[in-house]
Amino acid sequence: MMPKFGNPTRPSEDVVREIEKIGRLGFDFVEISIEGPKAFPEDVRKRKDGILRMLKKYKMFALGHTMWWCDLGSPYENVRKAWVQEGKNAIDIAHELGIKLVNFHFDSVPMFFKDRKIRKKILDNHVKSLGELVEYGRRHGMKVVLENGLLADLMAAGRSDMESYKYIVDRVEDLDVNLDIGHAFIHGGMKNVLRFINTFRKRIEHIHLHDNRGKTDDHFPLGLGDIDYEKIIKALRKIGYDKTITFEVFSRDRDLVTFSMNKFRDAWKGK
């Protein structure tokens, strides 16, 4: 069965106009960025009526995407609690919009990962914070997913992103996986991407798709980088994946986003 395909709103633009642009391109859903500079929770709430009107007009559903710099693992307890509260604020507005899945990020101040004891504290704080957010989301009828991050100091220390990410996911009941394929590729090439797919096969609820050349998080259109999407499609079909895929192609020209979607869809169909 074919997955559903979506595109994110740009947080630097008006969210209603962004949804209209995405709707015109024929996507199944929109991933609404609930983050600055123009889409903080209070900004999104002010545009609620327009958002709901656009979703209805283009017969799309919505997912939620929170700020990538959210430091849920901060070793400063007051900072950690503040980020959890911001996460709850994002869940609140997502609930008002009828959203059933919200994405959070695995991220922290990179230099802390160099110290073994502090790294352990950061991971345990992620477990604590995400446990709170999963429970809060559950009360709102919502799934919480965690996106695998891009931590430069982990790579410099020769440590796998899988090791740290799995530590968190294994310890938070009902936390689901958002597999960012581009991030996984940077941390270990196609071998790492396929390892993520096979390791979390039953817990992958969402996917971010874009291309790069294995060094920086370029968010290229498909085919411009080195990621082998034929192998990814084969692996996803093997595990029966049929949920949602967001094309996170960062380009002012959205024709390149639809090009990526059509390229992937045709490959999925075997064309």
Sequence and secondary structure as in RCSB ss.txt:
>XXXX:A:sequence
MMPKFGNPTRPSEDVVREIEKIGRLGFDFVEISIEGPKAFPEDVRKRKDGILRMLKKYKMFALGHTMWWCDLGSP
YENVRKAWVQEGKNAIDIAHELGIKLVNFHFDSVPMFFKDRKIRKKILDNHVKSLGELVEYGRRHGMKVVLENGL
LADLMAAGRSDMESYKYIVDRVEDLDVNLDIGHAFIHGGMKNVLRFINTFRKRIEHIHLHDNRGKTDDHFPLGLG
DIDYEKIIKALRKIGYDKTITFEVFSRDRDLVTFSMNKFRDAWKGK
>XXXX:A:secstr
   EEEEE  TTS HHHHHHHHHHTT SEEEEEE TTT  HHHHHHTHHHHHHHHHHTT EEEEEE TT  TT S
SHHHHHHHHHHHHHHHHHHHHTT  EEEEE    GGGGGSHHHHHHHHHHHHHHHHHHHHHHHHTT EEEEE   
 HHHHHTT  HHHHHHHHHTTSTT EEEEEHHHHHHHHHHHHHHHHHHHSTTTEEEEEE B  SSS   B TTSS
S  HHHHHHHHHHTT  SEEEE    S THHHHHHHHHHHHHHHT 
